[in-house]
């Protein structure tokens, strides 16, 4: 059977995409390599080699998938949302041959992978046990861009949210639980809809944001509200002091009419809360006050919730009780409440 090595399946999946918008609002995918082998035993037809899903609150625009295998196999590349399949039907994409005789194909996808959807790699060829020798050695790599899972293009205004994992990637089941998503719902309820664009990633320090700023990653076509929440991953106050003023200057110069807010990060449970987080919040408040810019506000999440115990923390992020960092859904709700209370009492919310 002859199998194609390069198949453009975009027409089967989605309507035409605005690539210029996707690339300007997002940035390149990371950690998108999927690997599988048969060293632990035989693999039957229908076995899943692995899958990739975008994190909560994100979409992944998949440009292409690169495949390689040390053994000739036929794969079925599937895009599906398991939580929404109620009738037992399995969506099937086109099978692809991979291996020494089939080659190492690059499969164009050109489609958006929405929150909750996965790209899975299903074997259509039975593979005998490698008996510890890993004869299959299948590798699948995805290339593309990660964008915010807020595609409400009807919104006349744009909220650009810059941050680390607490803003972008970790701790929640659904993107709709993030503090900025809750803020967006409130704004839309008040007939003032904003579409969110998220910039940042897990592990980001202020220095990462500074590099992204200098390389144009924050230069989106429109921003009417800009929030910046960094500092959670810092180990030194001086690192925050070296980068954040530059980012605030960029925001003022690039979007002078936008409303802007520098947010002090929520409380950590470990020793860095006193030695680094509290000094960062104090410095951030002084920094914004010194700008003399009526469009710039400082809001602190330092007392948004009680850090004692695990009520407000994500408990599956690998840290132990008493050393937690990432807020859970309750924590994000509390942060949103703190944001709304501060913005409302100061009159900032009324200007949005």
BAMIKOL-818874 format. One record per residue (C-alpha): residue number from 1; residue in one letter; x, y, z. Coordinates in nm, 4 decimals, decimal comma. Example, Ala and Ser with C-alpha at 12.3 -4.5 7.8 and 13.67 -1.06 7.14 Angstrom:
BEGIN
- selo	nulo	east	north	up
- 1	A	1,2300	-0,4500	0,7800
- 2	S	1,3670	-0,1060	0,7140
This chain:
BEGIN
- selo	nulo	east	north	up
- 1	X	0,0000	0,0000	0,0000
- 2	X	0,1312	0,3410	-0,0924
- 3	X	0,1074	0,5975	0,1861
- 4	X	0,1735	0,9693	0,1396
- 5	X	0,4645	1,1239	0,3258
- 6	X	0,3316	1,4805	0,3196
- 7	X	-0,0410	1,5380	0,3591
- 8	X	-0,2028	1,8796	0,4058
- 9	X	-0,5068	1,8000	0,6188
- 10	X	-0,5951	2,1582	0,7108
- 11	X	-0,9008	2,1499	0,4848
- 12	X	-1,0365	1,8553	0,6836
- 13	X	-1,0051	2,0305	1,0184
- 14	X	-1,0687	2,4012	1,0279
- 15	X	-1,1561	2,7091	0,8262
- 16	X	-0,8692	2,9156	0,6803
- 17	X	-0,6507	3,0716	0,9481
- 18	X	-0,5027	3,4196	0,9811
- 19	X	-0,1389	3,3142	1,0161
- 20	X	-0,0131	3,6700	1,0603
- 21	X	-0,2408	3,7177	1,3611
- 22	X	-0,1487	3,3821	1,5138
- 23	X	0,2241	3,4405	1,4864
- 24	X	0,2101	3,7950	1,6225
- 25	X	-0,0095	3,7060	1,9177
- 26	X	0,1632	3,3782	2,0042
- 27	X	0,5117	3,2354	2,0153
- 28	X	0,6752	2,9084	1,9275
- 29	X	0,5615	2,5882	2,0915
- 30	X	0,7927	2,4209	2,3411
- 31	X	0,8080	2,0717	2,4932
- 32	X	0,6202	1,9198	2,2012
- 33	X	0,8247	1,6063	2,1373
- 34	X	0,6480	1,2714	2,1775
- 35	X	0,8452	0,9460	2,1955
- 36	X	0,7501	0,5795	2,2099
- 37	X	0,9214	0,2414	2,2037
- 38	X	0,8536	-0,1297	2,2403
- 39	X	1,1255	-0,2115	2,4914
- 40	X	0,8683	-0,2917	2,7623
- 41	X	0,6656	-0,5310	2,5481
- 42	X	0,4715	-0,5837	2,2278
- 43	X	0,2374	-0,3125	2,1008
- 44	X	-0,0960	-0,4009	1,9427
- 45	X	-0,2851	-0,2255	1,6668
- 46	X	-0,4625	0,0698	1,8259
- 47	X	-0,1937	0,1318	2,0871
- 48	X	-0,1282	0,4975	2,1553
- 49	X	0,2366	0,5966	2,1286
- 50	X	0,1736	0,9283	2,2958
- 51	X	-0,0079	1,2573	2,2647
- 52	X	0,0326	1,6334	2,2941
- 53	X	-0,2201	1,8768	2,4416
- 54	X	-0,2052	2,2527	2,4845
- 55	X	-0,2086	2,3668	2,8503
- 56	X	-0,5270	2,5128	3,0027
- 57	X	-0,6036	2,8575	2,8698
- 58	X	-0,4040	2,8003	2,5526
- 59	X	-0,4533	2,6927	2,1932
- 60	X	-0,1777	2,5444	1,9828
- 61	X	-0,1555	2,6331	1,6182
- 62	X	0,0108	2,3218	1,4729
- 63	X	0,2027	2,3916	1,1541
- 64	X	0,3400	2,0426	1,0986
- 65	X	0,4375	1,7138	1,2607
- 66	X	0,7727	1,5467	1,1981
- 67	X	0,7870	1,1690	1,2338
- 68	X	1,0744	0,9227	1,2501
- 69	X	1,0993	0,5539	1,3390
- 70	X	1,3677	0,2873	1,3427
- 71	X	1,1002	0,0314	1,2469
- 72	X	0,8527	0,0415	0,9584
- 73	X	0,5076	0,1193	1,1004
- 74	X	0,1856	0,2856	0,9934
- 75	X	0,0610	0,5576	1,2263
- 76	X	-0,2768	0,7194	1,2538
- 77	X	-0,2503	1,0866	1,3510
- 78	X	-0,5653	1,1879	1,5389
- 79	X	-0,6947	1,5167	1,6721
- 80	X	-0,9734	1,4712	1,9239
- 81	X	-1,1250	1,5862	2,2513
- 82	X	-1,1818	1,2780	2,4633
- 83	X	-1,4037	1,4586	2,7146
- 84	X	-1,6514	1,5490	2,4399
- 85	X	-1,6758	1,2134	2,2623
- 86	X	-1,9999	1,0669	2,3926
- 87	X	-2,0871	0,8260	2,1109
- 88	X	-1,7757	0,6091	2,1106
- 89	X	-1,6676	0,7380	1,7701
- 90	X	-1,2967	0,7928	1,7199
- 91	X	-1,2006	1,0678	1,4779
- 92	X	-0,9514	0,9338	1,2259
- 93	X	-0,7032	1,1376	1,0313
- 94	X	-0,4991	0,9971	0,7457
- 95	X	-0,2593	0,7089	0,8197
- 96	X	0,1076	0,7807	0,7587
- 97	X	0,3928	0,5398	0,6924
- 98	X	0,7091	0,5928	0,8975
- 99	X	1,0350	0,3979	0,9037
- 100	X	1,3404	0,2990	0,6992
- 101	X	1,1330	0,2172	0,3906
- 102	X	0,8591	0,4765	0,4356
- 103	X	1,0959	0,7586	0,5260
- 104	X	1,0638	1,0326	0,7878
- 105	X	0,7623	1,2352	0,6762
- 106	X	0,6716	1,5903	0,7683
- 107	X	0,2927	1,6123	0,7857
- 108	X	0,1455	1,9628	0,7383
- 109	X	-0,1419	2,0241	0,9810
- 110	X	-0,2107	2,4003	0,9693
- 111	X	-0,4894	2,3854	1,2263
- 112	X	-0,5695	2,5089	1,5756
- 113	X	-0,5578	2,2560	1,8571
- 114	X	-0,8047	2,3965	2,1095
- 115	X	-0,7961	2,3592	2,4858
- 116	X	-0,8788	1,9992	2,5787
- 117	X	-0,7966	1,8611	2,2353
- 118	X	-0,5025	1,6303	2,1746
- 119	X	-0,2868	1,5181	1,8872
- 120	X	-0,2380	1,1448	1,9390
- 121	X	-0,0232	0,8946	1,7502
- 122	X	-0,1970	0,5563	1,7137
- 123	X	-0,0259	0,2443	1,5795
- 124	X	-0,1920	0,0713	1,2871
- 125	X	0,0854	-0,1903	1,2718
- 126	X	0,1405	-0,4538	1,5400
- 127	X	0,4931	-0,4384	1,6840
- 128	X	0,6645	-0,7320	1,8534
- 129	X	0,8384	-0,6926	2,1861
- 130	X	1,1770	-0,5301	2,1616
- 131	X	1,2968	-0,7405	2,4575
- 132	X	1,4775	-0,4395	2,5982
- 133	X	1,6362	-0,3384	2,2688
- 134	X	1,3840	-0,0644	2,1821
- 135	X	1,3608	-0,1524	1,8124
- 136	X	1,0719	0,0862	1,7466
- 137	X	1,2237	0,4174	1,8648
- 138	X	0,9397	0,6300	1,7329
- 139	X	0,9804	1,0081	1,7598
- 140	X	0,7128	1,2669	1,6848
- 141	X	0,7771	1,6416	1,6967
- 142	X	0,5245	1,9227	1,6557
- 143	X	0,6072	2,2734	1,5364
- 144	X	0,3840	2,5764	1,5580
- 145	X	0,2695	2,8560	1,7882
- 146	X	0,0950	2,8744	2,1221
- 147	X	-0,1827	3,1313	2,1468
- 148	X	-0,4442	3,2284	2,4031
- 149	X	-0,7605	3,0211	2,4071
- 150	X	-0,9676	3,3404	2,3989
- 151	X	-1,0729	3,3769	2,0371
- 152	X	-1,3490	3,6314	2,0980
- 153	X	-1,2525	3,8462	1,8039
- 154	X	-1,5783	4,0374	1,8391
- 155	X	-1,4350	4,2159	2,1437
- 156	X	-1,3365	4,5742	2,0550
- 157	X	-1,0589	4,5884	2,3162
- 158	X	-0,7551	4,3734	2,3945
- 159	X	-0,6052	4,2772	2,7309
- 160	X	-0,2347	4,1868	2,7057
- 161	X	-0,1382	3,9794	3,0118
- 162	X	0,2347	3,9207	3,0673
- 163	X	0,3452	3,6704	3,3281
- 164	X	0,4896	3,3362	3,4310
- 165	X	0,3170	3,0034	3,5024
- 166	X	0,0616	3,1629	3,7359
- 167	X	-0,0654	3,3634	3,4398
- 168	X	-0,0058	3,1034	3,1698
- 169	X	0,0394	2,7358	3,2360
- 170	X	0,0158	2,5764	3,5809
- 171	X	-0,2327	2,4834	3,8491
- 172	X	-0,5763	2,4761	3,6897
- 173	X	-0,8027	2,2348	3,5065
- 174	X	-0,9541	2,4898	3,2711
- 175	X	-0,8273	2,8145	3,1266
- 176	X	-1,1529	2,9794	3,2314
- 177	X	-1,0350	2,9515	3,5952
- 178	X	-0,7373	3,1873	3,5599
- 179	X	-0,7670	3,5246	3,7331
- 180	X	-0,7490	3,7127	3,4030
- 181	X	-1,0224	3,4952	3,2511
- 182	X	-1,2458	3,5716	3,5498
- 183	X	-1,1679	3,9401	3,4988
- 184	X	-1,2636	3,9041	3,1327
- 185	X	-1,5993	3,7511	3,2245
- 186	X	-1,6714	4,0386	3,4603
- 187	X	-1,5812	4,2953	3,1949
- 188	X	-1,8006	4,1246	2,9384
- 189	X	-2,0856	4,1099	3,1913
- 190	X	-2,0460	4,4849	3,2348
- 191	X	-2,0753	4,5213	2,8558
- 192	X	-1,7092	4,6075	2,8248
- 193	X	-1,5607	4,3024	2,6497
- 194	X	-1,1864	4,2501	2,6189
- 195	X	-1,0099	3,9695	2,4358
- 196	X	-0,7054	3,8361	2,6186
- 197	X	-0,3598	3,7797	2,4728
- 198	X	-0,1249	3,5951	2,7079
- 199	X	0,2516	3,6251	2,6860
- 200	X	0,4906	3,4271	2,9023
- 201	X	0,5618	3,0756	3,0191
- 202	X	0,6267	2,8581	3,3194
- 203	X	0,9506	2,9387	3,4989
- 204	X	0,9747	3,2899	3,3597
- 205	X	1,1720	3,5434	3,5587
- 206	X	1,1571	3,9133	3,4884
- 207	X	1,4746	3,8715	3,2805
- 208	X	1,2899	3,6354	3,0436
- 209	X	1,0173	3,8947	2,9962
- 210	X	1,2804	4,1599	2,9320
- 211	X	1,4373	3,9473	2,6589
- 212	X	1,0960	3,8795	2,5040
- 213	X	1,0207	4,2503	2,5111
- 214	X	1,3485	4,3377	2,3382
- 215	X	1,2867	4,0769	2,0703
- 216	X	0,9422	4,2113	1,9844
- 217	X	0,7389	3,9237	2,1245
- 218	X	0,5113	4,1654	2,3127
- 219	X	0,4492	4,3834	2,0067
- 220	X	0,0895	4,2843	1,9428
- 221	X	-0,1265	4,4869	1,7015
- 222	X	-0,3490	4,6245	1,9792
- 223	X	-0,3439	4,6534	2,3589
- 224	X	-0,5944	4,8585	2,5576
- 225	X	-0,5130	4,7002	2,8967
- 226	X	-0,1732	4,5607	2,9963
- 227	X	-0,1129	4,3618	3,3141
- 228	X	0,2341	4,2483	3,4168
- 229	X	0,2792	3,9925	3,6944
- 230	X	0,6358	3,8700	3,7387
- 231	X	0,8606	3,7926	4,0333
- 232	X	0,7371	3,4554	4,1594
- 233	X	1,0433	3,2782	4,0172
- 234	X	1,2980	3,5349	4,1311
- 235	X	1,5617	3,4459	4,3899
- 236	X	1,7070	3,7970	4,4094
- 237	X	1,5351	4,1324	4,4348
- 238	X	1,8139	4,2857	4,2262
- 239	X	1,7201	4,0702	3,9253
- 240	X	1,3645	4,2077	3,9367
- 241	X	1,4985	4,5606	3,9757
- 242	X	1,7259	4,5155	3,6734
- 243	X	1,4499	4,4080	3,4334
- 244	X	1,1075	4,5387	3,5304
- 245	X	1,1702	4,9144	3,4838
- 246	X	1,2695	4,8414	3,1241
- 247	X	0,9432	4,6517	3,0674
- 248	X	0,7353	4,9341	3,2149
- 249	X	0,9110	5,1870	2,9910
- 250	X	0,8352	4,9693	2,6896
- 251	X	0,4663	4,9557	2,7860
- 252	X	0,4528	5,3336	2,8225
- 253	X	0,6295	5,3996	2,4931
- 254	X	0,4540	5,1345	2,2835
- 255	X	0,0986	5,1731	2,4154
- 256	X	0,0860	5,5201	2,5751
- 257	X	-0,2946	5,5339	2,5889
- 258	X	-0,3438	5,1832	2,7306
- 259	X	-0,4292	5,1348	3,0964
- 260	X	-0,1525	4,9371	3,2675
- 261	X	-0,1115	4,7523	3,5956
- 262	X	0,1986	4,6035	3,7561
- 263	X	0,0806	4,3245	3,9856
- 264	X	0,2673	4,2076	4,2940
- 265	X	0,2735	3,8259	4,2911
- 266	X	0,0590	3,6131	4,5257
- 267	X	0,2133	3,4691	4,8426
- 268	X	0,4518	3,1764	4,8361
- 269	X	0,4654	2,9348	5,1303
- 270	X	0,8428	2,8957	5,1430
- 271	X	1,1202	3,1172	5,2805
- 272	X	1,1389	3,3234	4,9602
- 273	X	0,8102	3,4876	5,0556
- 274	X	0,9807	3,6985	5,3226
- 275	X	1,3263	3,7309	5,1683
- 276	X	1,2272	3,8033	4,8058
- 277	X	0,8512	3,8317	4,7431
- 278	X	0,7789	4,0966	5,0042
- 279	X	1,0714	4,3187	4,8944
- 280	X	0,9608	4,2757	4,5304
- 281	X	0,6102	4,3958	4,6125
- 282	X	0,7411	4,6942	4,8064
- 283	X	0,9776	4,7866	4,5235
- 284	X	0,7061	4,7427	4,2586
- 285	X	0,4715	4,9757	4,4449
- 286	X	0,7421	5,2414	4,4746
- 287	X	0,8425	5,1952	4,1099
- 288	X	0,4910	5,2588	3,9779
- 289	X	0,4394	5,5538	4,2119
- 290	X	0,7590	5,7091	4,0770
- 291	X	0,6399	5,6919	3,7171
- 292	X	0,3905	5,9712	3,7667
- 293	X	0,1739	5,8060	3,5016
- 294	X	-0,2019	5,8154	3,5657
- 295	X	-0,2446	5,5227	3,3256
- 296	X	-0,0210	5,2969	3,5394
- 297	X	-0,1432	5,1305	3,8602
- 298	X	0,0135	4,8912	4,1094
- 299	X	-0,1995	4,6136	4,2607
- 300	X	-0,0700	4,3568	4,5088
- 301	X	-0,1814	3,9956	4,5320
- 302	X	0,0332	3,9514	4,8427
- 303	X	-0,2696	3,9340	5,0715
- 304	X	-0,5221	3,8025	4,8204
- 305	X	-0,5552	3,4775	5,0160
- 306	X	-0,4264	3,3070	5,3301
- 307	X	-0,1063	3,1125	5,2534
- 308	X	-0,1523	2,8949	5,5632
- 309	X	-0,2449	2,5414	5,4623
- 310	X	-0,3230	2,4225	5,1108
- 311	X	-0,6729	2,5615	5,0572
- 312	X	-0,5642	2,8043	4,7885
- 313	X	-0,2749	2,6093	4,6352
- 314	X	-0,2295	2,3574	4,3576
- 315	X	-0,1254	2,0432	4,5424
- 316	X	-0,0004	1,8334	4,2507
- 317	X	0,2883	2,0474	4,1281
- 318	X	0,5621	1,8426	4,2941
- 319	X	0,6132	2,0597	4,5991
- 320	X	0,5277	1,9626	4,9553
- 321	X	0,2832	2,1302	5,1892
- 322	X	0,4399	2,4433	5,3319
- 323	X	0,6392	2,5050	5,0134
- 324	X	0,3643	2,5569	4,7588
- 325	X	0,3671	2,8254	4,4939
- 326	X	0,0913	2,7859	4,2334
- 327	X	-0,2622	2,8977	4,3260
- 328	X	-0,5521	2,6652	4,2467
- 329	X	-0,8950	2,7725	4,1212
- 330	X	-0,9858	2,9134	4,4638
- 331	X	-0,6596	3,1068	4,4690
- 332	X	-0,7225	3,2535	4,1245
- 333	X	-1,0750	3,3523	4,2251
- 334	X	-0,9299	3,5282	4,5295
- 335	X	-0,6731	3,7075	4,3120
- 336	X	-0,9454	3,8239	4,0764
- 337	X	-1,1445	3,9538	4,3732
- 338	X	-0,8392	4,1419	4,5012
- 339	X	-0,7868	4,2908	4,1557
- 340	X	-1,1481	4,4018	4,1199
- 341	X	-1,1600	4,5457	4,4725
- 342	X	-0,8441	4,7506	4,4189
- 343	X	-0,9382	4,8669	4,0713
- 344	X	-1,2932	4,9565	4,1752
- 345	X	-1,1982	5,1490	4,4882
- 346	X	-0,9294	5,3430	4,3007
- 347	X	-1,1499	5,4253	4,0012
- 348	X	-0,9192	5,2303	3,7683
- 349	X	-1,1931	4,9813	3,6745
- 350	X	-1,4251	5,2619	3,5700
- 351	X	-1,1677	5,3761	3,3141
- 352	X	-1,1509	5,0432	3,1354
